[in-house]
Amino acid sequence: MLKNCVTCGKQTKTFSEFACPGCGTKLARCQHCRLISNPYKCHKCGVEGP
């Protein structure tokens, strides 16, 4: 299964999925963006995180 990384937008098979702390929307981040702590931003409510 492929998911788009919320940070870089690339499709990936290696991702972590979690609920946005602001609105609960499911967000996916690729392994690379998590490893280098790229910030993410929820597309629904705008909450940002590391």
Backbone as a chain_set.jsonl record, in Angstrom:
{"seq": "MLKNCVTCGKQTKTFSEFACPGCGTKLARCQHCRLISNPYKCHKCGVEGP", "coords": {"N": [[0.836, -1.173, 0.0], [0.563, 2.213, -0.814], [1.235, 5.461, 0.435], [0.87, 9.024, 0.578], [3.323, 11.197, 1.705], [2.809, 13.562, 4.211], [4.558, 15.624, 4.62], [6.638, 15.801, 2.54], [5.271, 15.025, 0.288], [5.748, 12.873, -1.372], [5.053, 9.593, -2.677], [5.092, 6.649, -0.749], [6.126, 3.451, 0.545], [7.115, 2.92, 2.989], [6.12, 4.185, 5.799], [4.825, 6.124, 8.556], [1.798, 6.301, 10.221], [-0.435, 8.528, 11.776], [-2.719, 10.143, 14.045], [-3.773, 13.481, 13.645], [-2.925, 15.847, 16.107], [-4.592, 17.987, 16.469], [-7.089, 17.786, 15.039], [-7.608, 15.134, 14.509], [-7.422, 13.957, 11.99], [-6.087, 11.474, 9.84], [-2.657, 11.259, 9.289], [0.19, 10.703, 7.253], [3.649, 10.023, 7.295], [6.726, 9.818, 5.597], [9.503, 7.563, 6.028], [11.987, 8.832, 5.732], [11.474, 11.64, 6.127], [10.63, 11.575, 8.783], [12.965, 10.644, 9.999], [14.816, 12.758, 9.633], [13.481, 14.735, 10.921], [11.738, 16.542, 9.59], [9.42, 19.195, 9.504], [5.823, 18.907, 9.782], [2.557, 19.716, 8.455], [-0.821, 19.83, 9.094], [-3.219, 19.351, 6.638], [-5.858, 19.882, 6.979], [-6.532, 21.263, 9.45], [-4.316, 22.837, 9.998], [-2.434, 22.482, 12.044], [0.895, 22.275, 13.16], [3.914, 20.34, 13.386], [6.891, 18.633, 14.627]], "CA": [[0.0, 0.0, 0.0], [1.304, 3.468, -0.901], [0.659, 6.658, 1.047], [1.592, 10.261, 0.316], [3.893, 11.824, 2.894], [2.224, 14.879, 4.451], [5.646, 16.596, 4.625], [7.296, 15.997, 1.238], [4.315, 14.749, -0.776], [6.118, 11.701, -2.164], [4.414, 8.331, -2.351], [6.043, 5.759, -0.097], [5.641, 2.228, 1.181], [7.61, 2.94, 4.371], [5.555, 5.384, 6.413], [4.15, 6.036, 9.849], [0.513, 6.999, 10.153], [-0.86, 8.95, 13.1], [-3.824, 11.099, 14.056], [-3.4, 14.872, 13.9], [-3.283, 16.196, 17.482], [-5.589, 19.051, 16.479], [-8.417, 17.432, 14.531], [-7.775, 13.693, 14.401], [-7.222, 13.48, 10.627], [-4.928, 10.572, 9.726], [-1.537, 11.798, 8.538], [1.264, 9.74, 7.01], [4.961, 10.611, 7.043], [7.69, 8.828, 5.119], [10.593, 7.246, 6.95], [13.045, 9.835, 5.588], [11.075, 12.891, 6.779], [10.651, 11.329, 10.226], [14.352, 10.491, 10.433], [15.483, 14.059, 9.688], [12.582, 15.631, 11.671], [11.096, 17.575, 8.779], [8.124, 19.562, 10.092], [4.624, 18.592, 9.006], [1.427, 20.612, 8.667], [-2.085, 19.182, 8.771], [-3.886, 20.045, 5.542], [-7.239, 20.181, 7.352], [-6.662, 22.28, 10.503], [-3.143, 23.708, 10.04], [-1.527, 22.182, 13.143], [2.24, 21.937, 12.718], [4.701, 19.576, 14.35], [8.203, 18.181, 14.179]], "C": [[0.891, 1.249, 0.0], [0.526, 4.583, -0.22], [1.494, 7.857, 0.632], [2.058, 10.841, 1.645], [3.314, 13.235, 3.028], [3.297, 15.972, 4.404], [6.203, 16.854, 3.235], [6.382, 15.701, 0.048], [4.621, 13.52, -1.62], [5.318, 10.482, -1.717], [5.461, 7.376, -1.793], [5.349, 4.525, 0.46], [6.054, 2.185, 2.642], [7.177, 4.251, 5.019], [5.046, 5.072, 7.808], [2.879, 6.852, 9.725], [0.066, 7.314, 11.576], [-1.998, 9.952, 12.965], [-3.281, 12.495, 14.369], [-3.82, 15.219, 15.333], [-4.355, 17.28, 17.566], [-6.987, 18.604, 16.104], [-8.651, 15.933, 14.362], [-7.648, 13.12, 13.004], [-6.002, 12.575, 10.577], [-3.884, 11.189, 8.797], [-0.48, 10.718, 8.38], [2.552, 10.507, 6.721], [5.91, 9.515, 6.609], [8.821, 8.67, 6.138], [11.682, 8.32, 6.908], [12.681, 11.13, 6.329], [11.037, 12.745, 8.296], [12.076, 11.297, 10.743], [15.05, 11.846, 10.571], [14.621, 15.143, 10.35], [12.067, 16.801, 10.853], [9.747, 17.924, 9.405], [6.966, 19.162, 9.175], [3.554, 19.628, 9.32], [0.169, 19.892, 8.223], [-2.804, 20.007, 7.707], [-5.317, 20.449, 5.906], [-7.335, 21.318, 8.369], [-5.455, 23.188, 10.661], [-2.189, 23.471, 11.195], [-0.177, 21.758, 12.573], [2.985, 21.188, 13.805], [6.028, 19.144, 13.76], [8.175, 16.795, 13.529]], "O": [[1.868, 1.315, 0.746], [-0.702, 4.631, -0.295], [2.688, 7.725, 0.365], [1.279, 10.959, 2.591], [3.329, 14.009, 2.071], [2.971, 17.136, 4.17], [6.242, 18.001, 2.789], [6.69, 16.088, -1.079], [3.833, 13.161, -2.494], [4.956, 10.349, -0.548], [6.58, 7.303, -2.3], [4.165, 4.546, 0.797], [5.426, 1.499, 3.448], [7.795, 5.295, 4.809], [4.865, 3.914, 8.184], [2.888, 7.96, 9.189], [0.174, 6.475, 12.47], [-2.209, 10.533, 11.9], [-2.438, 12.662, 15.25], [-4.945, 14.922, 15.733], [-4.962, 17.47, 18.62], [-7.961, 18.983, 16.754], [-9.777, 15.51, 14.098], [-7.757, 11.906, 12.834], [-4.986, 12.874, 11.204], [-4.187, 11.586, 7.672], [-0.281, 9.905, 9.283], [2.549, 11.506, 6.001], [5.911, 8.42, 7.171], [9.049, 9.533, 6.985], [12.237, 8.676, 7.947], [13.501, 11.658, 7.08], [11.372, 13.685, 9.017], [12.371, 11.856, 11.799], [15.798, 12.059, 11.526], [14.981, 16.32, 10.343], [11.968, 17.921, 11.354], [9.004, 17.024, 9.798], [7.115, 19.092, 7.955], [3.635, 20.332, 10.327], [0.098, 19.397, 7.098], [-2.975, 21.216, 7.861], [-5.922, 21.27, 5.216], [-8.128, 22.242, 8.185], [-5.527, 24.195, 11.365], [-1.206, 24.202, 11.321], [-0.112, 20.98, 11.622], [2.725, 21.373, 14.994], [6.264, 19.269, 12.559], [9.214, 16.291, 13.104]]}, "num_chains": 1, "name": "protein.A"}
